Amino acid sequence: MSPTSPENPQPDLLYSEEEEALRAAVRDLLTDRCDAAGVISRVESGTPHDLALWKTLADGMGLAGLLVPEERGGQGATHREAAVVLEELGRAVAPVPYLTSAVVATEALLACADGEDVLASLASARRIGALAVGLHTAPGAAFATARAADGVLHGELTGIADAAVADVLLVPADDGGLYAVEADAVTVTLTGQTSLDLTRPIATVVLDGAPGRRLGDAEAAVRRAQRTGAGLLASEQLGLAEWALKETVRYLKDRRQFNRPVGGFQALKHRLAQLWLEVVSLRAVARNAAAALSADQDTDVAVAVAQAYAGQVAVHAAEEALQLHAGIGMTWEHPVHLYLKRAKADSIAYGTAGAHREALAELVDLRAP
């Protein structure tokens, strides 16, 4: 019986055997290939993306095409499987463009009438895509566009995540179209922007007469892509929150003060118990958002609920990890700062918690007086 079959209309939020097997495979790979020291070293180099790891994940394991139907060159999986992958990527703070290319750019292409070749190239991991809409943009919110004239694009778009490694940019234009633009064209300039999250850099894209190929309607494509990105971002936030909780518990069991484990102090037990409750609730809303996207039912409400809650929990978990690791947590060598920065950046990605609460109030007709 499927999770949302007619005999079982309510989604089963538990992980299936297939999802657990996928988790194990991804976790094993990340354990071998994405250690904290390596991520920190890449961040220091100024080129944080691990394209070798991305190639193994996307091509070797076939994860780039999870959301693409089999008849269109993909794996024909659902958002639930993509959510499991994002949990593990969040747990490792993996510097790969999975969310931006395999989820957001792919969802934008799935909403387009044209561009099957571009979609197939992303699904097969031959290319990396990036939607040229600011990472901060919430589903349904207004977004910047380029100027289009006879298939040539002009303009400046800011806050584009993972543009530095993109092969193709999906650019919304003022004529209502979504255009595919080659990122390495001489008429395209990418300039890095300062970002708190060093593992997911953002850039300004300047188009100076860049040739583009119209793929479909920009409004529908961007809305679908941003909604899916926001919904599955909650799974990434869940992964990093679970890492923060687990590592903090482990550290406090080992760290001793006054000849006893620090974790035995009642005040710290209370803080960890409260954090555990928050993480469990985050798991529920993240799984619900993934299930809603998979079934295409009540997606707007599920996504708004998830992002109204996920950001604050992920940030709280990372802050607690930083504080409770004490002096060692303040060092650059310890990876907790990567998780705090990712959590902070994620809390405003695809809309702030406040923006999602306002959207939820409209959706359920519970507006503030």
C-alpha positions in Angstrom: 0.0 0.0 0.0 1.4 3.4 -1.0 1.8 6.1 1.7 -1.2 8.1 0.3 -3.3 5.4 -1.4 -7.1 5.6 -1.4 -7.2 3.0 1.4 -4.7 5.1 3.4 -5.5 8.8 2.7 -3.4 10.1 5.5 0.4 10.0 4.6 2.6 7.7 6.6 5.4 9.9 7.9 7.6 7.0 9.0 10.6 6.1 6.8 10.1 3.2 4.5 12.6 0.4 4.1 13.7 1.9 0.7 14.2 5.3 2.3 16.3 3.9 5.1 18.4 2.0 2.6 18.9 5.2 0.6 19.9 7.0 3.8 22.4 4.3 4.7 24.0 4.5 1.3 24.3 8.3 1.3 25.5 8.4 4.9 28.2 5.8 4.2 29.4 7.8 1.2 29.5 11.1 3.2 31.3 9.5 6.1 34.0 8.4 3.7 34.1 11.4 1.5 32.8 14.5 3.4 34.6 14.8 6.8 34.5 18.0 8.7 38.2 18.8 8.2 37.8 18.4 4.5 34.8 20.8 4.4 36.7 23.4 6.5 39.7 23.1 4.2 37.6 23.7 1.1 36.0 26.7 2.7 39.4 28.1 3.5 40.5 27.6 -0.2 37.7 29.9 -1.5 36.3 27.1 -3.7 34.0 25.2 -1.3 32.1 23.1 -3.8 33.2 19.4 -3.8 32.6 18.6 -7.4 34.1 15.1 -7.1 31.7 14.3 -4.3 28.8 15.8 -6.3 29.8 13.6 -9.3 29.6 10.5 -7.1 26.3 11.4 -5.5 24.6 12.7 -8.7 26.0 10.4 -11.3 27.4 7.4 -9.5 24.3 7.0 -7.2 21.9 8.6 -9.7 20.6 11.1 -7.1 20.5 14.1 -9.5 17.4 12.7 -11.3 15.4 11.5 -8.3 12.6 13.9 -9.0 12.5 13.4 -12.7 10.1 10.8 -14.1 11.7 7.8 -15.8 10.2 8.6 -19.2 12.0 11.9 -19.0 15.4 10.5 -18.2 15.3 10.4 -14.4 14.8 8.0 -11.5 11.1 8.5 -11.0 11.3 8.7 -7.2 9.4 11.1 -5.0 10.1 14.1 -2.8 10.2 11.8 0.2 13.4 10.2 -1.2 14.9 13.6 -2.0 14.1 14.7 1.5 16.1 11.7 2.9 19.1 12.7 0.8 18.8 16.3 2.0 18.7 15.2 5.6 22.1 13.4 5.2 23.6 16.3 3.2 22.5 18.7 6.0 23.9 16.3 8.6 27.3 16.6 6.8 27.0 20.2 5.7 28.0 18.8 2.4 29.2 21.6 -0.1 27.3 20.2 -3.1 24.6 21.9 -5.3 22.0 19.2 -4.6 19.2 21.5 -3.4 19.8 24.2 -6.0 20.3 21.9 -9.0 18.6 18.5 -8.4 15.7 20.1 -6.6 15.0 23.7 -7.4 16.3 24.0 -11.0 14.9 20.6 -11.8 11.5 21.5 -10.5 11.5 24.7 -12.5 12.2 22.7 -15.7 9.5 20.2 -14.9 7.0 23.1 -15.0 8.2 24.1 -18.5 6.8 23.1 -21.8 10.2 23.0 -23.5 13.7 22.2 -22.3 13.6 18.4 -22.2 17.3 18.3 -23.2 18.2 20.6 -20.3 16.2 18.6 -17.9 17.9 15.4 -19.1 21.3 16.9 -18.7 20.6 17.8 -15.1 19.0 14.5 -14.3 22.1 12.6 -15.6 24.5 15.0 -13.8 26.2 16.0 -17.0 25.4 19.6 -16.1 24.5 21.6 -13.0 21.7 24.1 -13.1 20.8 27.1 -11.0 17.6 29.1 -10.9 18.5 32.8 -11.2 16.2 33.9 -8.4 17.5 35.2 -5.1 17.9 32.5 -2.5 15.9 34.6 0.0 12.8 34.7 -2.2 9.7 33.0 -0.7 7.2 31.0 -2.7 4.7 33.3 -4.4 6.7 36.4 -3.6 7.8 38.9 -6.3 11.2 38.2 -7.9 13.6 40.2 -10.0 13.7 39.6 -13.8 16.0 40.3 -16.6 15.0 42.4 -19.6 14.3 40.3 -22.7 14.4 41.5 -26.3 14.5 39.1 -29.3 15.9 36.3 -27.1 18.7 38.4 -25.7 18.8 39.2 -21.9 20.1 42.1 -20.0 20.1 42.8 -16.3 21.5 42.1 -12.9 20.2 39.4 -10.5 21.6 39.0 -7.0 21.7 36.3 -4.3 21.9 33.4 -6.8 22.9 30.3 -4.8 25.6 28.0 -6.3 25.8 30.1 -9.5 29.6 29.7 -9.4 29.4 26.0 -10.4 26.3 26.2 -12.6 26.6 25.2 -16.3 23.1 26.6 -17.1 21.2 29.4 -15.5 17.4 29.5 -15.6 16.6 33.2 -15.9 13.1 34.7 -15.5 12.5 37.6 -17.8 10.2 40.6 -17.9 8.3 39.1 -20.9 7.0 36.3 -18.6 9.4 33.6 -19.9 11.9 31.5 -18.3 15.1 31.3 -20.3 18.1 28.9 -20.3 21.4 30.8 -20.4 24.8 29.3 -20.7 26.7 30.3 -17.6 30.1 30.4 -19.4 28.9 32.8 -22.1 31.1 35.9 -22.5 28.1 38.0 -22.0 27.5 36.5 -18.5 29.5 37.8 -15.5 29.4 36.1 -12.1 30.6 38.0 -9.0 30.7 36.3 -5.6 28.8 38.0 -2.8 29.7 37.8 0.9 27.6 35.0 2.5 27.4 33.8 6.1 27.2 30.2 4.9 30.5 29.6 3.2 29.5 26.1 2.0 26.7 27.5 -0.2 28.0 30.6 -1.8 25.8 33.2 -3.6 26.7 35.4 -6.5 25.5 38.3 -8.6 24.7 37.5 -12.2 25.1 40.2 -14.8 23.6 39.6 -18.2 24.9 41.9 -20.9 23.2 40.8 -24.1 23.3 37.1 -23.1 21.5 34.8 -25.6 18.7 32.8 -24.0 16.4 30.1 -25.0 12.8 30.4 -23.8 11.6 27.2 -22.0 8.3 28.1 -20.5 6.3 30.4 -18.2 8.5 31.9 -15.5 5.8 32.6 -12.9 4.6 29.0 -12.8 8.1 27.5 -12.9 9.5 29.8 -10.2 6.6 29.3 -7.9 6.8 25.5 -8.2 10.6 25.5 -7.7 10.5 27.9 -4.7 7.7 25.9 -3.1 9.6 22.6 -3.4 12.8 24.2 -2.3 11.2 25.6 0.8 9.5 22.4 1.6 12.6 20.2 1.2 14.9 22.7 2.9 13.2 21.7 6.1 14.7 18.2 5.7 18.2 19.8 5.4 17.5 21.8 8.5 16.4 18.6 10.2 19.6 16.9 9.4 21.8 19.6 10.8 19.7 20.0 13.9 19.9 16.2 14.5 23.7 16.4 14.1 23.9 19.3 16.6 21.8 17.5 19.2 23.7 14.2 18.8 27.2 15.7 18.9 26.3 17.8 21.9 24.9 14.9 23.9 28.1 12.9 23.0 30.4 15.7 24.1 28.6 16.3 27.4 28.8 12.5 28.2 32.5 12.6 27.7 33.4 16.0 29.2 34.0 15.8 32.9 33.9 18.5 35.5 34.0 18.1 39.3 34.8 14.5 38.6 31.5 13.8 36.9 30.2 14.0 33.3 29.0 17.5 32.5 25.9 15.9 30.9 24.8 14.8 34.4 24.1 18.4 35.5 20.3 18.9 35.7 20.3 22.3 34.1 22.0 20.9 31.0 19.7 17.9 30.9 16.7 20.2 30.8 18.2 22.2 27.9 18.9 19.0 25.9 15.4 17.6 26.7 13.8 20.7 25.4 16.0 20.6 22.3 15.1 17.0 21.7 11.4 17.9 21.7 12.0 20.6 19.2 13.9 18.4 16.9 11.2 15.7 17.0 8.6 18.3 16.1 10.9 19.5 13.3 11.1 15.9 12.0 7.3 15.8 11.9 6.8 19.0 9.9 9.7 18.2 7.5 8.3 14.7 6.8 4.8 16.1 6.4 6.1 18.7 3.8 7.9 16.0 1.9 4.9 13.7 1.9 2.6 16.6 0.8 4.9 17.5 -2.1 5.0 13.8 -3.1 1.3 13.5 -3.1 0.7 17.0 -4.4 -1.9 17.6 -1.7 -2.1 20.6 0.6 1.4 21.5 -0.4 1.2 25.2 0.3 0.0 24.7 3.9 2.5 21.9 4.6 5.4 24.0 3.3 4.4 27.1 5.1 4.0 25.1 8.4 7.4 23.5 7.9 9.3 26.8 7.2 7.4 28.7 9.9 9.0 26.3 12.4 12.2 24.7 10.9 14.5 27.8 10.8 14.2 28.6 14.5 14.8 25.0 15.6 17.8 24.5 13.4 19.4 27.8 14.6 18.6 26.9 18.3 20.1 23.5 17.9 23.3 24.9 16.4 23.5 27.7 19.0 23.1 25.2 21.8 25.8 23.0 20.3 28.2 26.0 20.1 27.5 27.1 23.7 27.6 23.6 25.3 30.8 22.7 23.5 32.3 25.6 25.5 35.8 26.7 24.4 36.4 24.0 21.8 33.1 25.0 20.1 34.5 28.5 19.5 37.5 27.3 17.5 37.7 27.3 13.8 38.9 23.7 13.7 35.6 22.4 15.3 32.9 22.1 12.6 30.0 23.5 14.8 30.5 27.0 13.2 29.7 25.5 9.8 26.4 24.2 11.1 25.5 27.5 12.8 26.2 29.5 9.7 24.3 27.1 7.5 21.3 27.2 10.0 21.4 31.0 10.0 21.5 31.2 6.2 18.8 28.5 5.8 16.5 30.5 8.2 16.1 33.2 5.5 16.4 31.0 2.4 13.1 30.6 0.4 11.4 33.0 2.8 11.7 33.9 6.4 9.7 32.2 9.2 7.6 35.4 9.4 6.9 35.4 5.7 5.7 31.8 5.9 3.5 32.6 8.9 1.8 35.4 7.0 1.3 33.0 4.1 -0.1 30.4 6.4 -2.5 32.9 7.9 -3.9 33.7 4.5 -4.1 30.0 3.5 -6.1 29.0 6.6 -8.0 32.3 7.0 -6.6 33.1 10.4 -5.3 36.6 9.7 -4.1 38.9 12.5 -6.8 41.4 13.7 
